[in-house]
Amino acid sequence: MSGDAVELVVPGPPGDDGTDTARTIRLSSPDRLYFPDAPGPRGTGLTKLDLAEYYRAVGPGITAALDRRPTMLHRFPKGLAGPKVHQKKLPAGAPDWVETVGIYFPRYERIVDELCVTELGAVLWAVQMSTVEFHPWNSRRPEVEFPDEWRIDLDPMPHCDLARTRRVARAAQDLLAELGIRGFPKTSGGHGLHIYVRIVPEWGFADVRRAARAFGRELTRRVPADATVVWWRKDRDPSKVFVDFNQNARDHTMAAAYSVRSTPRATVSAPLDWSEVDDAEPDDFTVGTMPERFARLGDLFAPIELVAHRLDTLLEWAARDEAADDVADPPNS
């Protein structure tokens, strides 16, 4: 049972005369069950409509997180019990107001038009197209080859506990402070933590990745028992946190702030205040709990737009490290 279609009305862009406009999104099969085991407003289970209402509740946050970024969609046309579709190309049938950005993929020698969110209606239209997760690039239209975001991915290995991940996050915060840089933490929606930094869009992906690796290497010097940048997974200590610098490579994406994750509890990649890092339990941030939190706290990532930082010092560290025989740049994969 999927139910009759419903219509959701959300704010649109300002009209030519400055007045408010609205978009109406038709949501088919609103009762289709996506998360059968997640707590929902009517007991256990979250539907397509619940997912759309969640994104509407955190609308300013998810829209800001995706703003003008090429975005890969993780779609579940049959619900989470069915196959996942990693969709780069905009799904067919989009309204003419849904915006895109053309991305050139050398491997395929073609340009692909990816979703480029500029308003909440585009997010809800993607939900109508069975999107659960939103994975944006770390660059924006029109300069998509020059990232404006450096992403620190703290990826716990299989035997790494949350306490260790938190220690590495704190060490990263201290190192960023020494560099005069403000980072913004969030849960991954799984067991990891992410730290985002707004940067001047002056460098290409290769240099941002080099800077990220240099930061990771310095971080491992500070907390060698907890963190690693060892490239090959088979060679990593399974009890450590991998500082995954490769998430800054071209066409590598991570779940956006406020994006739902395809987990049984319908967890969310949740922005945190640094005061919460030591106690936050990632499983507590869900489709069910985040709307109240957002209404109470607003968008904790909003101040990221206030200052764009430079990578000069990190690139100097990268050049220093690359001069050593044992730190040849690993492959981009």
Contacts in CASP RR format, 6 or more apart in sequence:
PFRMAT RR
TARGET T0000
AUTHOR 0000-0000-0000
METHOD contacts of the structure
MODEL  1
MSGDAVELVVPGPPGDDGTDTARTIRLSSPDRLYFPDAPGPRGTGLTKLD
LAEYYRAVGPGITAALDRRPTMLHRFPKGLAGPKVHQKKLPAGAPDWVET
VGIYFPRYERIVDELCVTELGAVLWAVQMSTVEFHPWNSRRPEVEFPDEW
RIDLDPMPHCDLARTRRVARAAQDLLAELGIRGFPKTSGGHGLHIYVRIV
PEWGFADVRRAARAFGRELTRRVPADATVVWWRKDRDPSKVFVDFNQNAR
DHTMAAAYSVRSTPRATVSAPLDWSEVDDAEPDDFTVGTMPERFARLGDL
FAPIELVAHRLDTLLEWAARDEAADDVADPPNS
1 31 0 8 1.000
2 28 0 8 1.000
2 29 0 8 1.000
2 30 0 8 1.000
2 31 0 8 1.000
2 32 0 8 1.000
2 48 0 8 1.000
3 29 0 8 1.000
3 30 0 8 1.000
3 31 0 8 1.000
4 30 0 8 1.000
5 26 0 8 1.000
5 27 0 8 1.000
5 28 0 8 1.000
5 29 0 8 1.000
5 30 0 8 1.000
6 26 0 8 1.000
6 27 0 8 1.000
6 30 0 8 1.000
6 49 0 8 1.000
7 24 0 8 1.000
7 25 0 8 1.000
7 26 0 8 1.000
7 27 0 8 1.000
8 24 0 8 1.000
8 25 0 8 1.000
8 27 0 8 1.000
8 52 0 8 1.000
8 53 0 8 1.000
8 56 0 8 1.000
8 124 0 8 1.000
9 22 0 8 1.000
9 23 0 8 1.000
9 24 0 8 1.000
9 25 0 8 1.000
10 22 0 8 1.000
10 23 0 8 1.000
10 25 0 8 1.000
10 56 0 8 1.000
10 120 0 8 1.000
10 121 0 8 1.000
10 124 0 8 1.000
11 20 0 8 1.000
11 21 0 8 1.000
11 22 0 8 1.000
11 23 0 8 1.000
11 119 0 8 1.000
11 120 0 8 1.000
12 20 0 8 1.000
12 21 0 8 1.000
12 22 0 8 1.000
12 23 0 8 1.000
12 119 0 8 1.000
12 120 0 8 1.000
12 121 0 8 1.000
13 21 0 8 1.000
13 118 0 8 1.000
13 119 0 8 1.000
14 20 0 8 1.000
14 21 0 8 1.000
15 21 0 8 1.000
23 97 0 8 1.000
23 119 0 8 1.000
23 120 0 8 1.000
23 121 0 8 1.000
23 124 0 8 1.000
25 52 0 8 1.000
25 121 0 8 1.000
25 124 0 8 1.000
25 125 0 8 1.000
25 128 0 8 1.000
26 128 0 8 1.000
27 48 0 8 1.000
27 49 0 8 1.000
27 52 0 8 1.000
27 124 0 8 1.000
27 127 0 8 1.000
27 128 0 8 1.000
28 128 0 8 1.000
29 48 0 8 1.000
30 47 0 8 1.000
30 48 0 8 1.000
30 49 0 8 1.000
30 52 0 8 1.000
31 47 0 8 1.000
31 48 0 8 1.000
31 49 0 8 1.000
32 47 0 8 1.000
32 48 0 8 1.000
32 79 0 8 1.000
33 45 0 8 1.000
33 46 0 8 1.000
33 47 0 8 1.000
33 79 0 8 1.000
34 46 0 8 1.000
34 47 0 8 1.000
34 48 0 8 1.000
34 50 0 8 1.000
34 51 0 8 1.000
34 76 0 8 1.000
34 79 0 8 1.000
34 80 0 8 1.000
34 132 0 8 1.000
34 266 0 8 1.000
35 45 0 8 1.000
35 46 0 8 1.000
35 80 0 8 1.000
35 264 0 8 1.000
35 265 0 8 1.000
35 266 0 8 1.000
35 287 0 8 1.000
36 44 0 8 1.000
36 45 0 8 1.000
36 80 0 8 1.000
36 81 0 8 1.000
37 44 0 8 1.000
37 45 0 8 1.000
37 264 0 8 1.000
37 265 0 8 1.000
38 44 0 8 1.000
38 45 0 8 1.000
38 46 0 8 1.000
38 264 0 8 1.000
38 265 0 8 1.000
38 266 0 8 1.000
38 286 0 8 1.000
38 287 0 8 1.000
38 288 0 8 1.000
39 45 0 8 1.000
39 265 0 8 1.000
39 286 0 8 1.000
39 288 0 8 1.000
40 46 0 8 1.000
40 50 0 8 1.000
40 287 0 8 1.000
40 288 0 8 1.000
41 50 0 8 1.000
41 288 0 8 1.000
46 266 0 8 1.000
46 287 0 8 1.000
46 288 0 8 1.000
48 127 0 8 1.000
48 130 0 8 1.000
50 287 0 8 1.000
51 127 0 8 1.000
51 132 0 8 1.000
51 260 0 8 1.000
51 287 0 8 1.000
52 124 0 8 1.000
52 127 0 8 1.000
52 128 0 8 1.000
54 260 0 8 1.000
54 287 0 8 1.000
54 288 0 8 1.000
54 290 0 8 1.000
54 291 0 8 1.000
55 62 0 8 1.000
55 120 0 8 1.000
55 123 0 8 1.000
55 124 0 8 1.000
55 127 0 8 1.000
55 258 0 8 1.000
55 260 0 8 1.000
56 120 0 8 1.000
56 124 0 8 1.000
57 290 0 8 1.000
57 291 0 8 1.000
57 294 0 8 1.000
57 295 0 8 1.000
58 258 0 8 1.000
58 290 0 8 1.000
58 291 0 8 1.000
58 294 0 8 1.000
59 120 0 8 1.000
59 123 0 8 1.000
59 258 0 8 1.000
60 120 0 8 1.000
60 298 0 8 1.000
60 299 0 8 1.000
61 257 0 8 1.000
61 258 0 8 1.000
61 294 0 8 1.000
61 298 0 8 1.000
61 299 0 8 1.000
61 301 0 8 1.000
61 302 0 8 1.000
62 120 0 8 1.000
62 123 0 8 1.000
62 134 0 8 1.000
62 256 0 8 1.000
62 257 0 8 1.000
62 258 0 8 1.000
62 259 0 8 1.000
63 117 0 8 1.000
63 119 0 8 1.000
63 120 0 8 1.000
63 123 0 8 1.000
64 299 0 8 1.000
64 301 0 8 1.000
64 302 0 8 1.000
64 305 0 8 1.000
65 134 0 8 1.000
65 136 0 8 1.000
65 256 0 8 1.000
65 257 0 8 1.000
65 258 0 8 1.000
65 259 0 8 1.000
65 301 0 8 1.000
66 117 0 8 1.000
66 123 0 8 1.000
66 134 0 8 1.000
66 136 0 8 1.000
66 256 0 8 1.000
67 117 0 8 1.000
67 118 0 8 1.000
67 140 0 8 1.000
68 101 0 8 1.000
68 116 0 8 1.000
68 117 0 8 1.000
68 118 0 8 1.000
68 140 0 8 1.000
68 141 0 8 1.000
69 116 0 8 1.000
69 117 0 8 1.000
69 136 0 8 1.000
69 137 0 8 1.000
69 138 0 8 1.000
69 139 0 8 1.000
69 140 0 8 1.000
69 141 0 8 1.000
70 101 0 8 1.000
70 102 0 8 1.000
70 103 0 8 1.000
70 114 0 8 1.000
70 115 0 8 1.000
70 116 0 8 1.000
70 136 0 8 1.000
70 137 0 8 1.000
70 139 0 8 1.000
70 141 0 8 1.000
70 144 0 8 1.000
71 114 0 8 1.000
71 115 0 8 1.000
71 116 0 8 1.000
71 117 0 8 1.000
71 134 0 8 1.000
71 135 0 8 1.000
71 136 0 8 1.000
71 137 0 8 1.000
71 253 0 8 1.000
71 256 0 8 1.000
72 86 0 8 1.000
72 87 0 8 1.000
72 88 0 8 1.000
72 114 0 8 1.000
72 135 0 8 1.000
72 136 0 8 1.000
72 253 0 8 1.000
73 85 0 8 1.000
73 86 0 8 1.000
73 87 0 8 1.000
73 91 0 8 1.000
73 115 0 8 1.000
73 126 0 8 1.000
73 129 0 8 1.000
73 131 0 8 1.000
73 133 0 8 1.000
73 134 0 8 1.000
73 135 0 8 1.000
74 84 0 8 1.000
74 85 0 8 1.000
74 86 0 8 1.000
74 87 0 8 1.000
74 131 0 8 1.000
74 132 0 8 1.000
74 133 0 8 1.000
74 134 0 8 1.000
74 135 0 8 1.000
74 262 0 8 1.000
75 84 0 8 1.000
75 85 0 8 1.000
75 87 0 8 1.000
75 91 0 8 1.000
75 129 0 8 1.000
75 130 0 8 1.000
75 131 0 8 1.000
75 132 0 8 1.000
76 82 0 8 1.000
76 83 0 8 1.000
76 84 0 8 1.000
76 85 0 8 1.000
76 130 0 8 1.000
76 132 0 8 1.000
76 262 0 8 1.000
77 83 0 8 1.000
77 85 0 8 1.000
77 130 0 8 1.000
79 130 0 8 1.000
80 132 0 8 1.000
80 262 0 8 1.000
84 262 0 8 1.000
85 130 0 8 1.000
87 131 0 8 1.000
88 103 0 8 1.000
88 112 0 8 1.000
88 114 0 8 1.000
89 112 0 8 1.000
89 113 0 8 1.000
89 114 0 8 1.000
90 98 0 8 1.000
90 100 0 8 1.000
90 113 0 8 1.000
90 114 0 8 1.000
90 115 0 8 1.000
91 126 0 8 1.000
91 129 0 8 1.000
94 125 0 8 1.000
95 125 0 8 1.000
98 115 0 8 1.000
98 121 0 8 1.000
98 122 0 8 1.000
98 125 0 8 1.000
99 115 0 8 1.000
99 116 0 8 1.000
99 117 0 8 1.000
99 118 0 8 1.000
99 122 0 8 1.000
100 113 0 8 1.000
100 114 0 8 1.000
100 115 0 8 1.000
100 116 0 8 1.000
101 113 0 8 1.000
101 114 0 8 1.000
101 116 0 8 1.000
101 141 0 8 1.000
101 142 0 8 1.000
101 144 0 8 1.000
102 111 0 8 1.000
102 112 0 8 1.000
102 113 0 8 1.000
102 114 0 8 1.000
102 144 0 8 1.000
103 111 0 8 1.000
103 112 0 8 1.000
103 113 0 8 1.000
103 114 0 8 1.000
103 144 0 8 1.000
103 251 0 8 1.000
104 110 0 8 1.000
104 111 0 8 1.000
105 111 0 8 1.000
105 112 0 8 1.000
105 251 0 8 1.000
115 122 0 8 1.000
115 126 0 8 1.000
116 141 0 8 1.000
117 123 0 8 1.000
117 134 0 8 1.000
117 136 0 8 1.000
123 134 0 8 1.000
126 134 0 8 1.000
132 260 0 8 1.000
132 261 0 8 1.000
132 262 0 8 1.000
133 255 0 8 1.000
133 259 0 8 1.000
133 260 0 8 1.000
133 261 0 8 1.000
133 262 0 8 1.000
134 255 0 8 1.000
134 256 0 8 1.000
134 259 0 8 1.000
135 253 0 8 1.000
135 254 0 8 1.000
135 255 0 8 1.000
135 256 0 8 1.000
135 259 0 8 1.000
136 253 0 8 1.000
136 256 0 8 1.000
137 144 0 8 1.000
137 147 0 8 1.000
137 251 0 8 1.000
137 253 0 8 1.000
138 147 0 8 1.000
138 148 0 8 1.000
138 149 0 8 1.000
138 150 0 8 1.000
138 151 0 8 1.000
138 208 0 8 1.000
138 248 0 8 1.000
138 253 0 8 1.000
139 145 0 8 1.000
139 146 0 8 1.000
139 147 0 8 1.000
139 148 0 8 1.000
139 149 0 8 1.000
139 201 0 8 1.000
139 205 0 8 1.000
140 148 0 8 1.000
140 201 0 8 1.000
143 201 0 8 1.000
145 204 0 8 1.000
145 205 0 8 1.000
145 250 0 8 1.000
146 201 0 8 1.000
146 202 0 8 1.000
146 203 0 8 1.000
146 204 0 8 1.000
147 199 0 8 1.000
147 201 0 8 1.000
147 203 0 8 1.000
147 204 0 8 1.000
147 205 0 8 1.000
147 208 0 8 1.000
147 248 0 8 1.000
148 198 0 8 1.000
148 199 0 8 1.000
148 200 0 8 1.000
148 201 0 8 1.000
148 308 0 8 1.000
149 196 0 8 1.000
149 197 0 8 1.000
149 198 0 8 1.000
149 199 0 8 1.000
150 196 0 8 1.000
150 197 0 8 1.000
150 199 0 8 1.000
150 208 0 8 1.000
150 211 0 8 1.000
150 212 0 8 1.000
150 248 0 8 1.000
150 309 0 8 1.000
150 311 0 8 1.000
151 194 0 8 1.000
151 195 0 8 1.000
151 196 0 8 1.000
151 197 0 8 1.000
151 212 0 8 1.000
151 247 0 8 1.000
151 248 0 8 1.000
151 254 0 8 1.000
152 172 0 8 1.000
152 194 0 8 1.000
152 195 0 8 1.000
152 196 0 8 1.000
152 197 0 8 1.000
152 212 0 8 1.000
152 215 0 8 1.000
152 216 0 8 1.000
152 243 0 8 1.000
153 188 0 8 1.000
153 192 0 8 1.000
153 194 0 8 1.000
153 243 0 8 1.000
153 244 0 8 1.000
153 245 0 8 1.000
153 247 0 8 1.000
153 254 0 8 1.000
154 165 0 8 1.000
154 168 0 8 1.000
154 169 0 8 1.000
154 172 0 8 1.000
154 192 0 8 1.000
154 193 0 8 1.000
154 194 0 8 1.000
154 195 0 8 1.000
154 227 0 8 1.000
154 241 0 8 1.000
154 242 0 8 1.000
154 243 0 8 1.000
154 244 0 8 1.000
155 192 0 8 1.000
155 241 0 8 1.000
155 242 0 8 1.000
155 243 0 8 1.000
155 244 0 8 1.000
156 162 0 8 1.000
156 164 0 8 1.000
156 165 0 8 1.000
156 191 0 8 1.000
156 192 0 8 1.000
156 241 0 8 1.000
156 242 0 8 1.000
157 228 0 8 1.000
157 236 0 8 1.000
157 237 0 8 1.000
157 238 0 8 1.000
157 239 0 8 1.000
157 240 0 8 1.000
157 241 0 8 1.000
157 242 0 8 1.000
158 238 0 8 1.000
159 238 0 8 1.000
159 239 0 8 1.000
160 238 0 8 1.000
160 239 0 8 1.000
160 240 0 8 1.000
160 241 0 8 1.000
162 191 0 8 1.000
162 281 0 8 1.000
162 282 0 8 1.000
164 226 0 8 1.000
164 239 0 8 1.000
164 240 0 8 1.000
164 241 0 8 1.000
165 191 0 8 1.000
165 192 0 8 1.000
165 193 0 8 1.000
165 241 0 8 1.000
166 193 0 8 1.000
166 277 0 8 1.000
166 278 0 8 1.000
167 223 0 8 1.000
167 226 0 8 1.000
168 219 0 8 1.000
168 223 0 8 1.000
168 226 0 8 1.000
168 227 0 8 1.000
168 241 0 8 1.000
168 243 0 8 1.000
169 185 0 8 1.000
169 193 0 8 1.000
169 195 0 8 1.000
169 277 0 8 1.000
170 277 0 8 1.000
170 278 0 8 1.000
171 219 0 8 1.000
171 222 0 8 1.000
171 223 0 8 1.000
171 226 0 8 1.000
171 227 0 8 1.000
172 195 0 8 1.000
172 215 0 8 1.000
172 219 0 8 1.000
173 183 0 8 1.000
173 185 0 8 1.000
173 195 0 8 1.000
173 274 0 8 1.000
173 277 0 8 1.000
174 222 0 8 1.000
175 215 0 8 1.000
175 218 0 8 1.000
175 219 0 8 1.000
175 222 0 8 1.000
176 182 0 8 1.000
176 183 0 8 1.000
176 195 0 8 1.000
176 197 0 8 1.000
179 309 0 8 1.000
179 313 0 8 1.000
179 314 0 8 1.000
180 309 0 8 1.000
181 197 0 8 1.000
181 309 0 8 1.000
182 197 0 8 1.000
182 304 0 8 1.000
182 307 0 8 1.000
182 309 0 8 1.000
183 195 0 8 1.000
183 196 0 8 1.000
183 197 0 8 1.000
183 304 0 8 1.000
184 195 0 8 1.000
184 196 0 8 1.000
184 197 0 8 1.000
184 271 0 8 1.000
184 300 0 8 1.000
184 301 0 8 1.000
184 303 0 8 1.000
184 304 0 8 1.000
185 193 0 8 1.000
185 194 0 8 1.000
185 195 0 8 1.000
185 271 0 8 1.000
185 272 0 8 1.000
185 274 0 8 1.000
185 277 0 8 1.000
186 193 0 8 1.000
186 194 0 8 1.000
186 195 0 8 1.000
186 196 0 8 1.000
186 257 0 8 1.000
186 269 0 8 1.000
186 270 0 8 1.000
186 271 0 8 1.000
186 272 0 8 1.000
186 301 0 8 1.000
187 193 0 8 1.000
187 194 0 8 1.000
187 267 0 8 1.000
187 268 0 8 1.000
187 269 0 8 1.000
187 270 0 8 1.000
187 272 0 8 1.000
187 280 0 8 1.000
187 282 0 8 1.000
187 285 0 8 1.000
188 194 0 8 1.000
188 254 0 8 1.000
188 255 0 8 1.000
188 261 0 8 1.000
188 269 0 8 1.000
188 282 0 8 1.000
189 255 0 8 1.000
189 261 0 8 1.000
189 263 0 8 1.000
189 267 0 8 1.000
189 268 0 8 1.000
189 269 0 8 1.000
189 270 0 8 1.000
189 282 0 8 1.000
189 285 0 8 1.000
190 261 0 8 1.000
190 263 0 8 1.000
190 267 0 8 1.000
190 282 0 8 1.000
191 282 0 8 1.000
192 282 0 8 1.000
193 277 0 8 1.000
194 254 0 8 1.000
194 269 0 8 1.000
196 257 0 8 1.000
196 301 0 8 1.000
196 304 0 8 1.000
197 304 0 8 1.000
197 309 0 8 1.000
198 304 0 8 1.000
198 305 0 8 1.000
198 307 0 8 1.000
198 308 0 8 1.000
198 309 0 8 1.000
199 208 0 8 1.000
199 308 0 8 1.000
199 309 0 8 1.000
199 310 0 8 1.000
199 311 0 8 1.000
200 308 0 8 1.000
200 309 0 8 1.000
200 310 0 8 1.000
200 311 0 8 1.000
201 308 0 8 1.000
202 310 0 8 1.000
202 311 0 8 1.000
203 211 0 8 1.000
203 311 0 8 1.000
203 315 0 8 1.000
205 248 0 8 1.000
205 249 0 8 1.000
205 250 0 8 1.000
206 250 0 8 1.000
206 332 0 8 1.000
207 311 0 8 1.000
207 315 0 8 1.000
208 248 0 8 1.000
208 311 0 8 1.000
209 245 0 8 1.000
209 246 0 8 1.000
209 248 0 8 1.000
209 249 0 8 1.000
209 332 0 8 1.000
210 314 0 8 1.000
210 315 0 8 1.000
210 318 0 8 1.000
210 322 0 8 1.000
210 329 0 8 1.000
211 248 0 8 1.000
211 311 0 8 1.000
211 314 0 8 1.000
211 315 0 8 1.000
211 317 0 8 1.000
211 318 0 8 1.000
212 245 0 8 1.000
212 247 0 8 1.000
212 248 0 8 1.000
212 314 0 8 1.000
213 229 0 8 1.000
213 245 0 8 1.000
213 318 0 8 1.000
213 321 0 8 1.000
213 329 0 8 1.000
214 314 0 8 1.000
214 315 0 8 1.000
214 317 0 8 1.000
214 318 0 8 1.000
214 320 0 8 1.000
214 321 0 8 1.000
215 243 0 8 1.000
215 245 0 8 1.000
215 314 0 8 1.000
215 317 0 8 1.000
216 227 0 8 1.000
216 229 0 8 1.000
216 243 0 8 1.000
216 245 0 8 1.000
217 229 0 8 1.000
217 317 0 8 1.000
217 321 0 8 1.000
217 327 0 8 1.000
218 317 0 8 1.000
219 227 0 8 1.000
219 229 0 8 1.000
219 243 0 8 1.000
220 227 0 8 1.000
220 228 0 8 1.000
220 229 0 8 1.000
220 243 0 8 1.000
225 240 0 8 1.000
226 240 0 8 1.000
226 241 0 8 1.000
227 240 0 8 1.000
227 241 0 8 1.000
227 242 0 8 1.000
227 243 0 8 1.000
228 236 0 8 1.000
228 237 0 8 1.000
228 240 0 8 1.000
228 241 0 8 1.000
228 242 0 8 1.000
228 243 0 8 1.000
229 242 0 8 1.000
229 243 0 8 1.000
229 245 0 8 1.000
230 236 0 8 1.000
230 237 0 8 1.000
230 242 0 8 1.000
231 330 0 8 1.000
236 242 0 8 1.000
246 252 0 8 1.000
246 330 0 8 1.000
246 332 0 8 1.000
246 333 0 8 1.000
247 254 0 8 1.000
249 332 0 8 1.000
249 333 0 8 1.000
250 332 0 8 1.000
255 261 0 8 1.000
255 269 0 8 1.000
256 269 0 8 1.000
257 269 0 8 1.000
257 270 0 8 1.000
257 271 0 8 1.000
257 301 0 8 1.000
258 268 0 8 1.000
258 269 0 8 1.000
258 270 0 8 1.000
258 271 0 8 1.000
258 290 0 8 1.000
258 294 0 8 1.000
259 268 0 8 1.000
259 269 0 8 1.000
260 266 0 8 1.000
260 267 0 8 1.000
260 268 0 8 1.000
260 287 0 8 1.000
261 267 0 8 1.000
261 268 0 8 1.000
261 269 0 8 1.000
265 283 0 8 1.000
265 286 0 8 1.000
266 286 0 8 1.000
266 287 0 8 1.000
266 288 0 8 1.000
267 282 0 8 1.000
267 283 0 8 1.000
267 285 0 8 1.000
267 286 0 8 1.000
268 285 0 8 1.000
268 286 0 8 1.000
268 287 0 8 1.000
268 290 0 8 1.000
269 285 0 8 1.000
270 280 0 8 1.000
270 282 0 8 1.000
270 285 0 8 1.000
270 290 0 8 1.000
270 293 0 8 1.000
271 299 0 8 1.000
271 300 0 8 1.000
271 301 0 8 1.000
272 280 0 8 1.000
272 300 0 8 1.000
273 300 0 8 1.000
285 293 0 8 1.000
321 327 0 8 1.000
322 328 0 8 1.000
322 329 0 8 1.000
END
